[in-house]
Amino acid sequence: KAGLGRALAAAAVWLLWILIGVGGSTAAMIAAIAAAVAVAALSVRAPTLAKGAAGVVAFAALLAAPQAAPPAPALGASVADGLWAGFERGALARAVARGETVFVDVTADWCLTCKANKALVLDREPVASVLSAPGVLPMQADWTRPDPAIARYLESHGRFGIPLNVVYGPAAPDGLPLPEILDAAGVVAALQKAGG
C-alpha cells in the first residue's frame, strides 16, 4: 500500500506540474486547493492516510504558487538553447526551397516519449552534431497547449497524437516520417536521405 501510495503521489505531483504548463498557475492552484479539501475530508475517515496525503498536497500547493511557476513559453518561440526554431509551415517550405534539410519535432511537456527521444537521441551524439550542422534547420512544434496549426500538421501526416518527427529536404519535399521511438542511426539516415 505504501509503495502504491508513493507512486500515486508522484503521479499527482507530475500532473500538477503539467497543469502549470498547460493551464497556468491559477488552474494549478485551484487543483491544489481542491486536493487539500479532499485530504481534509479524508482525514475525518482515515487520519493515518491523510497525514501522508497532506504532505503531498502541501508540496503540490508550493509547486502551483504563481511565484514558483515559470512562465509558459510562447507558442512558436525558439527553444531556450537556441538550436531549435519555432515551427511554422511557411518557414518550413521556404527552407526546403532553399535546399536546407529540416527536422520537425512535434513535442509537449506532458509527452514522456518525446522527452525520452530528446534525452536519449536528439540531445546526444551523433544526432546533436548533425542537427547543428550548416544547412540543417531543426524546428520544434510545442503542443503543450492546444494549437490548431500543429493539430492540422499532425492530421496532414495521418496522426492525431505525438511524438511526431518528420525530416524534409530537397530529396524529400513531402517529408520522411520517423517512428515514434527514435534511434540515432535512423535519424541520421533520414537526414542524409532528405538532404540528397
Disulfide bonds with the S-S distance in Angstrom:
Cys111-Cys114 2.26
